[in-house]
Amino acid sequence: MGAKIIKPSQREFFVEHSLNYDTSSNGGFSFHCDAHGHVDLSSFSDAAKHNYQQCLDGMVGAIRPPYVQEREFSRLTPAIAECECGKRFEMDIDGEGLCYCYCGKCYNAAGQSIRPRSEWEERYEDDY
């Protein structure tokens, strides 16, 4: 038996923008902004606000004019499954391809029921 997949995993796509002030060829300041370079300071810490003001005042020694950079990325949302116990859980797969229901039942990425890791035979390390 196994877990019933209620909602398959999905890839979500995002676009972020940052306003950048380069102070060297490999560094500088970067502030989250909209596509037009408008920065919303409401979520900034006091230190970030101070740094942003220093950039606006030309106090950071930028090597080129500020520019907006766009970054696209995606994230895979975990599948939602129903365990044999009846509870629903996110199939948040760990580094060994396993996920667990709240009841402790163990599943692989395909939703097949397997024995928990604690019941596996010991692994043997190579002598190098």
GUBABA-323895 format. One record per residue: residue number from 1; chain; y, x, z of N, C-alpha, C in turn. Coordinates in steps of 0.001 Angstrom, whole numbers, plus 500000, padded with zeros to 6 digits. Atoms other than C-alpha are relative to their C-alpha. Layout:
k	c	nyy	nxx	nzz	cayy	caxx	cazz	cyy	cxx	czz
NUM	A	Y	X	Z	Y	X	Z	Y	X	Z $
...
//
This chain:
k	c	nyy	nxx	nzz	cayy	caxx	cazz	cyy	cxx	czz
1	A	498820	500848	500000	500000	500000	500000	501242	500893	500000 $
2	A	498775	499223	500037	503606	501098	499763	501215	499152	500304 $
3	A	498738	500698	499799	507229	500163	500102	500374	499267	498722 $
4	A	499546	500774	501154	508678	497501	497809	501461	500387	499740 $
5	A	498639	499605	500353	511772	498752	495992	500820	498725	499768 $
6	A	499129	501171	500099	514485	496103	496487	501144	500275	499025 $
7	A	498888	499601	500872	517294	497974	494742	499759	501455	499604 $
8	A	500253	498617	500405	516689	501114	492640	501216	500890	500268 $
9	A	498888	499066	499836	518767	504225	493127	500888	499917	498758 $
10	A	499051	500087	501102	521891	504336	490981	500919	501211	500029 $
11	A	499021	498922	500107	524204	507048	489730	501382	499381	499912 $
12	A	498613	500455	500007	527868	506382	490549	500867	501133	499486 $
13	A	499113	498998	500591	530621	508170	488636	501402	499849	500580 $
14	A	498686	499970	499379	533978	509187	490112	500904	500993	499286 $
15	A	498992	499070	500502	537190	510882	489032	500980	500244	501144 $
16	A	499016	499617	498992	539441	512779	491470	501064	500863	499347 $
17	A	498899	499173	500491	542779	514461	490908	500547	500836	501147 $
18	A	499346	499155	499001	544467	517324	492712	501235	500640	499375 $
19	A	498779	499312	500392	547946	518791	492520	499851	501427	500506 $
20	A	500306	498609	499662	547532	522571	492452	501222	500900	499872 $
21	A	498991	498951	500002	549893	525408	493305	499237	501315	500103 $
22	A	500733	498735	500002	548261	528706	492301	500903	501115	500513 $
23	A	499241	498869	499452	549436	531674	494368	499399	501329	499587 $
24	A	500653	498808	500553	547007	534149	492785	499046	499529	498920 $
25	A	500937	500405	501056	544431	534204	490002	498763	499306	500566 $
26	A	501159	500677	499427	541771	532984	492437	500307	499162	501233 $
27	A	499742	500820	498827	543540	530849	495011	501367	499366	499992 $
28	A	498731	500674	499853	546389	528728	496165	499850	498765	500864 $
29	A	500009	501247	499246	547027	525245	497484	499619	498861	499066 $
30	A	500450	501144	500772	545471	521992	496323	500140	498762	500878 $
31	A	499762	501229	499249	546464	518479	497398	499482	498808	499211 $
32	A	500527	501206	500636	544657	515222	496636	501167	499155	499510 $
33	A	498907	500786	500580	546822	513075	494336	499433	498974	499030 $
34	A	500430	500915	501054	546722	510329	491709	500095	500717	498651 $
35	A	500029	499385	501333	546485	510967	487959	501371	500499	499550 $
36	A	498638	499607	500367	550274	511377	487775	500561	501083	500915 $
37	A	499545	498944	499099	550488	513995	490545	500703	499514	501242 $
38	A	499366	500535	498801	551818	511663	493240	499067	500197	501198 $
39	A	500776	499686	498800	550625	512824	496657	500309	498972	501076 $
40	A	499839	500930	498880	550069	510318	499490	499774	500790	501286 $
41	A	500069	499167	498800	550830	512163	502720	499423	499277	501217 $
42	A	500402	500781	498820	549587	509374	505026	498703	500500	500642 $
43	A	501276	499539	499430	546125	510913	505463	500001	501511	500282 $
44	A	499924	498550	499816	547331	514534	505686	500197	500359	501470 $
45	A	499725	499452	498666	547241	516550	508890	501409	500583	499996 $
46	A	498669	499390	499912	550483	518066	510156	500044	501327	499248 $
47	A	500054	498703	500689	549408	521461	508814	500032	499811	498480 $
48	A	500010	500263	501442	548693	519998	505346	501377	499542	499535 $
49	A	498637	500444	500339	552095	518267	505333	500948	501196	499936 $
50	A	499164	498791	499970	553730	521568	506260	499752	500844	498744 $
51	A	500342	499219	501196	551877	523405	503461	500551	499345	498737 $
52	A	499496	500708	501177	552810	520723	500943	501522	500168	499889 $
53	A	498544	499837	500016	556469	520927	501940	500389	501422	499591 $
54	A	499749	498605	500392	556345	524731	501611	499837	500171	498488 $
55	A	500203	499936	501455	554969	524299	498073	501172	499352	499269 $
56	A	498868	500690	500632	557701	521789	497187	501277	500835	500065 $
57	A	498794	499191	499809	560366	524152	498556	499932	501346	499285 $
58	A	500146	498741	500720	559019	527055	496470	499775	501209	500894 $
59	A	500182	498924	499020	558107	529108	499543	498628	500678	499924 $
60	A	501364	499466	500015	554494	529913	498559	499765	501051	498928 $
61	A	500180	498987	501032	555047	532238	495618	499002	499604	498937 $
62	A	500909	500469	501051	553258	530159	493005	500197	500842	498738 $
63	A	499935	499150	501201	552420	532172	489880	500166	499196	498718 $
64	A	499774	500878	501152	552754	529158	487536	500469	498644	500543 $
65	A	499558	501319	499535	554209	525642	487698	498817	499185	500530 $
66	A	501091	500844	499489	552183	523068	489671	499414	499154	498869 $
67	A	500689	500789	501028	549631	521137	487636	498974	499081	500650 $
68	A	501006	500960	499542	547302	518172	488043	498673	500347	499352 $
69	A	501349	499709	500500	543601	518895	487714	499119	498784	500241 $
70	A	500924	501126	499896	541026	516184	487034	498591	500535	500195 $
71	A	501382	499601	499741	537489	516485	488389	499128	498757	499956 $
72	A	500966	501092	500090	534644	514195	487399	498725	500423	500712 $
73	A	501269	499705	499340	531515	513980	489513	499214	498717	500160 $
74	A	500850	501170	499787	528618	511682	490198	499198	500191	501276 $
75	A	500806	499979	498775	526533	510779	493196	498878	498988	499821 $
76	A	501155	500891	500082	523077	509254	493347	499887	499240	501322 $
77	A	500166	500804	498795	522914	506363	495803	498506	499741	500196 $
78	A	501434	500178	499769	519511	506004	497458	499530	498579	499711 $
79	A	500610	501311	500207	517174	503159	496597	499885	499288	501353 $
80	A	500255	500809	498807	516741	500321	499093	498579	499466	499858 $
81	A	501402	500432	500043	513144	499531	499959	499688	499122	501196 $
82	A	500509	500792	498885	511260	497095	502128	498686	500619	500439 $
83	A	501183	499355	499431	508716	498751	504384	498879	498984	500188 $
84	A	501153	500845	499694	505257	497395	505097	500228	499213	501290 $
85	A	499702	500694	498742	506663	496440	508532	500991	498858	499797 $
86	A	499068	501070	500303	509184	494135	506813	501463	500400	500079 $
87	A	498612	499556	499908	512337	496153	507546	500446	500645	498698 $
88	A	499421	499331	501161	514652	497319	504766	500627	501312	500450 $
89	A	499449	498681	499673	515736	500955	504677	500429	500708	498732 $
90	A	499585	499165	501128	517524	503440	502442	498955	501083	499805 $
91	A	500970	498949	500302	515098	505772	500720	500753	501314	499824 $
92	A	499246	498753	499974	517082	508853	501684	498989	501143	500036 $
93	A	501074	499023	500161	514701	511525	500403	500405	501337	500624 $
94	A	499701	498702	499394	514514	514747	502454	499597	501139	499059 $
95	A	500270	498827	500821	513954	518290	501148	498564	500122	499518 $
96	A	501399	499943	500427	510205	517766	500863	499576	498734	499258 $
97	A	500307	501185	500792	510449	514504	498913	499503	498817	500804 $
98	A	500470	501080	499133	509810	512206	501883	501158	499176	500532 $
99	A	499028	500835	499302	511643	509297	503444	499241	499168	501025 $
100	A	500624	500711	498886	510977	507315	506587	500711	498680	500260 $
101	A	499462	501268	499537	511443	503727	507639	500360	500176	501479 $
102	A	499629	499954	498580	512922	503010	511066	498774	499914	500910 $
103	A	501218	500136	499202	509398	502187	512268	499185	501297	500031 $
104	A	500708	498730	500035	508256	505750	511436	499056	500149	498818 $
105	A	500870	499943	501174	506233	504889	508314	500607	500940	498970 $
106	A	499559	498963	500921	506438	507679	505731	499659	499601	498556 $
107	A	500177	500302	501413	506881	507246	501963	500466	501177	499153 $
108	A	499483	499010	500950	507294	509504	498956	501109	499346	499178 $
109	A	498854	500492	500773	510125	509097	496427	499648	498798	499132 $
110	A	500430	501144	500798	508090	506547	494444	499691	498778	500858 $
111	A	500273	501108	499101	507621	504360	497528	498549	499891	500429 $
112	A	501405	500025	499598	503953	505229	498003	499875	500438	501451 $
113	A	500225	499690	498592	502792	505268	501608	499164	501274	500132 $
114	A	500753	498768	499734	501660	508684	502832	499993	500264	501496 $
115	A	500055	499648	498585	500723	510201	506165	501257	500757	500389 $
116	A	498818	499255	499548	503643	511518	508218	499735	501502	500000 $
117	A	500087	498536	500044	504332	515236	508032	499268	500554	501225 $
118	A	500644	499517	498775	503110	515632	511621	498471	499960	499914 $
119	A	501451	500100	500149	499577	514722	510473	499449	500888	498897 $
120	A	500464	499106	501046	499412	517257	507649	499360	501229	500604 $
121	A	500584	498746	499550	497340	520401	507912	501081	501055	500094 $
122	A	499027	498918	499860	499145	523541	508978	500146	500749	498691 $
123	A	499741	499185	501199	500723	525607	506248	499688	501440	500353 $
124	A	500313	498587	499803	499638	529157	505789	501067	500843	499328 $
125	A	498964	499105	500525	502308	531815	505335	499317	501213	499363 $
126	A	500520	498784	500646	501623	534674	502926	500434	501210	500792 $
127	A	499650	498742	499325	501565	538172	504409	500687	500888	498995 $
128	A	499264	499109	500889	504287	540081	502646	500489	501172	500766 $
//
